[in-house]
Each structure stands twice: as C-alpha cells, then as structure tokens.
C-alpha cells in the first residue's frame, strides 16, 4: 500500500482531521503534470518560466509535424519541471 506523499490538488481540508488532504505519490505526480500542462509560460508571477507554450499550436494546420512539435513541447516541459 502506497502512503500519502503530497498535498492533494485542489487544496482541501479533511473534515475529520482538520488537516490538509494528502495524496499518493502516483497521484501527486499526475496532478503536478496536469497543473503543468494547464499553465502557460508567463502565467505565474515570480516564476514566469514555469509552464508550456502549447497555445502557439492552436491554429496550426493538422500535419504530422504539428503532432511531433506538440509532443516535443510536452516532453520538454515535463522533463524540466517534473523530476520525479
């Protein structure tokens, strides 16, 4: 059985214990990646390099190169920001 490793997201307080709810390491990593993929570079004050540039692909024509470029962007930001 995996023990709790991080705060759950969104941040919640456990009604019974009054403590911040935690999650397993696996879920913590999943939540971290989801936050990363939903954050545009420049969106976080004081941490302007955090996030991704996926929006730049929004109106690009659907081609194999587009798929490869999106994949590269996702892999690059995960490698940079999610070390686990």
GROMACS elastic network, one bead per residue, 0.5 to 0.9 nm:
[ bonds ]
;  ai    aj funct       b0    kb
    2     5     6  0.86268   500
    2    24     6  0.63028   500
    2    25     6  0.75745   500
    2    26     6  0.87162   500
    3    23     6  0.79799   500
    3    24     6  0.58585   500
    3    25     6  0.76018   500
    4     7     6  0.82827   500
    4    22     6  0.56902   500
    4    25     6  0.65265   500
    4    28     6  0.88920   500
    5    22     6  0.67680   500
    5    23     6  0.59967   500
    5    24     6  0.52024   500
    5    26     6  0.86382   500
    5    27     6  0.89792   500
    5    28     6  0.71782   500
    6    21     6  0.85219   500
    6    22     6  0.52707   500
    6    23     6  0.54710   500
    6    24     6  0.67116   500
    6    25     6  0.66713   500
    6    27     6  0.86977   500
    6    28     6  0.59223   500
    7    10     6  0.85326   500
    7    11     6  0.68497   500
    7    12     6  0.84339   500
    7    20     6  0.67793   500
    7    21     6  0.59418   500
    7    23     6  0.59243   500
    7    24     6  0.88156   500
    7    28     6  0.73559   500
    8    11     6  0.56469   500
    8    12     6  0.69982   500
    8    20     6  0.79170   500
    8    21     6  0.57361   500
    8    23     6  0.51897   500
    8    24     6  0.85914   500
    8    27     6  0.81988   500
    8    28     6  0.68803   500
    8    31     6  0.79370   500
    9    12     6  0.73333   500
    9    21     6  0.87072   500
    9    22     6  0.85841   500
    9    23     6  0.85694   500
    9    28     6  0.81376   500
    9    31     6  0.66600   500
    9    32     6  0.85852   500
   10    31     6  0.89627   500
   11    20     6  0.71232   500
   11    21     6  0.72371   500
   11    22     6  0.88390   500
   12    19     6  0.85338   500
   12    20     6  0.57791   500
   12    21     6  0.56658   500
   12    22     6  0.86634   500
   13    16     6  0.87517   500
   13    17     6  0.81522   500
   13    18     6  0.58631   500
   13    19     6  0.54863   500
   13    21     6  0.55058   500
   14    17     6  0.55694   500
   14    18     6  0.51516   500
   14    19     6  0.54982   500
   14    20     6  0.59309   500
   14    21     6  0.54373   500
   15    18     6  0.55637   500
   15    19     6  0.79885   500
   16    19     6  0.82152   500
   17    20     6  0.84589   500
   18    21     6  0.87383   500
   19    22     6  0.88646   500
   22    28     6  0.85933   500
   23    26     6  0.81650   500
   23    27     6  0.61473   500
   23    28     6  0.60664   500
   24    27     6  0.52671   500
   24    28     6  0.59834   500
   24    29     6  0.86344   500
   25    29     6  0.62176   500
   25    30     6  0.86513   500
   26    29     6  0.53029   500
   26    30     6  0.63371   500
   26    31     6  0.86995   500
   27    31     6  0.59828   500
   27    32     6  0.83884   500
   28    31     6  0.51450   500
   28    32     6  0.60663   500
   28    33     6  0.86762   500
   29    33     6  0.62094   500
   29    34     6  0.86259   500
   29    82     6  0.76084   500
   29    84     6  0.72419   500
   30    33     6  0.52311   500
   30    34     6  0.62496   500
   30    35     6  0.87032   500
   31    34     6  0.50772   500
   31    35     6  0.61950   500
   31    36     6  0.85634   500
   32    35     6  0.51786   500
   32    36     6  0.61623   500
   32    37     6  0.86920   500
   32    81     6  0.89959   500
   32    82     6  0.72959   500
   33    37     6  0.60910   500
   33    38     6  0.85450   500
   33    78     6  0.69362   500
   33    81     6  0.86237   500
   33    82     6  0.70450   500
   34    37     6  0.51587   500
   34    38     6  0.61553   500
   34    39     6  0.86479   500
   35    38     6  0.51844   500
   35    39     6  0.62046   500
   35    51     6  0.83778   500
   36    39     6  0.52862   500
   36    40     6  0.81087   500
   36    50     6  0.75756   500
   36    51     6  0.52634   500
   36    52     6  0.71930   500
   36    77     6  0.77287   500
   36    78     6  0.76061   500
   36    81     6  0.78041   500
   36    82     6  0.85297   500
   37    40     6  0.77033   500
   37    51     6  0.66187   500
   37    52     6  0.65014   500
   37    54     6  0.81951   500
   37    74     6  0.74632   500
   37    77     6  0.82567   500
   37    78     6  0.84862   500
   38    51     6  0.75650   500
   38    52     6  0.80569   500
   39    42     6  0.85579   500
   39    43     6  0.66228   500
   39    44     6  0.79931   500
   39    50     6  0.75558   500
   39    52     6  0.64334   500
   39    53     6  0.87990   500
   40    43     6  0.54999   500
   40    44     6  0.81776   500
   40    48     6  0.89278   500
   40    49     6  0.89181   500
   40    50     6  0.75592   500
   40    52     6  0.50475   500
   40    53     6  0.60489   500
   40    54     6  0.75506   500
   40    55     6  0.76890   500
   41    44     6  0.74389   500
   41    47     6  0.86911   500
   41    48     6  0.58876   500
   41    49     6  0.54695   500
   41    50     6  0.55056   500
   41    52     6  0.51847   500
   41    53     6  0.61897   500
   42    45     6  0.72335   500
   42    46     6  0.88748   500
   42    47     6  0.73701   500
   42    49     6  0.61241   500
   42    50     6  0.71123   500
   42    51     6  0.76137   500
   42    52     6  0.89668   500
   43    47     6  0.81503   500
   43    48     6  0.63362   500
   43    49     6  0.86540   500
   43    50     6  0.79641   500
   43    51     6  0.78083   500
   44    47     6  0.53272   500
   44    48     6  0.54285   500
   44    49     6  0.81402   500
   44    50     6  0.70244   500
   44    51     6  0.83596   500
   45    48     6  0.60445   500
   46    49     6  0.88474   500
   47    50     6  0.57897   500
   48    51     6  0.80595   500
   49    52     6  0.83249   500
   50    77     6  0.82378   500
   50    80     6  0.89949   500
   50    81     6  0.74492   500
   51    77     6  0.67679   500
   51    81     6  0.81852   500
   52    55     6  0.81581   500
   52    73     6  0.70259   500
   52    74     6  0.73738   500
   52    76     6  0.87387   500
   52    77     6  0.61513   500
   53    56     6  0.59688   500
   53    57     6  0.81318   500
   53    73     6  0.71328   500
   53    74     6  0.88626   500
   53    77     6  0.89936   500
   54    57     6  0.57857   500
   54    58     6  0.74033   500
   54    70     6  0.67779   500
   54    73     6  0.69672   500
   54    74     6  0.78860   500
   55    58     6  0.52497   500
   55    59     6  0.86239   500
   56    59     6  0.76573   500
   56    60     6  0.80776   500
   57    60     6  0.53307   500
   57    61     6  0.86672   500
   57    66     6  0.73976   500
   57    69     6  0.84798   500
   57    70     6  0.73708   500
   58    61     6  0.88915   500
   59    62     6  0.88257   500
   60    63     6  0.84358   500
   60    66     6  0.72460   500
   61    66     6  0.74295   500
   62    65     6  0.82199   500
   62    66     6  0.62693   500
   62    67     6  0.77912   500
   63    66     6  0.52676   500
   63    67     6  0.68027   500
   63    68     6  0.89647   500
   64    67     6  0.52448   500
   64    68     6  0.63744   500
   64    69     6  0.87026   500
   65    68     6  0.50509   500
   65    69     6  0.60492   500
   65    70     6  0.85658   500
   66    69     6  0.50900   500
   66    70     6  0.61252   500
   66    71     6  0.85052   500
   67    70     6  0.52379   500
   67    71     6  0.61498   500
   67    72     6  0.86489   500
   68    71     6  0.50631   500
   68    72     6  0.61462   500
   68    73     6  0.86768   500
   69    72     6  0.50458   500
   69    73     6  0.62184   500
   69    74     6  0.86773   500
   70    73     6  0.51398   500
   70    74     6  0.62407   500
   70    75     6  0.86055   500
   71    74     6  0.51940   500
   71    75     6  0.60783   500
   71    76     6  0.84328   500
   72    75     6  0.51589   500
   72    76     6  0.58944   500
   72    77     6  0.85806   500
   73    76     6  0.51341   500
   73    77     6  0.62224   500
   73    78     6  0.85923   500
   74    77     6  0.54389   500
   74    78     6  0.61885   500
   74    79     6  0.85847   500
   75    78     6  0.52356   500
   75    79     6  0.60523   500
   75    80     6  0.85442   500
   76    79     6  0.52150   500
   76    80     6  0.61655   500
   76    81     6  0.86615   500
   77    80     6  0.50482   500
   77    81     6  0.59778   500
   77    82     6  0.79105   500
   78    81     6  0.52994   500
   78    82     6  0.51568   500
   78    83     6  0.76616   500
   79    82     6  0.58834   500
   79    83     6  0.63468   500
   80    83     6  0.70148   500
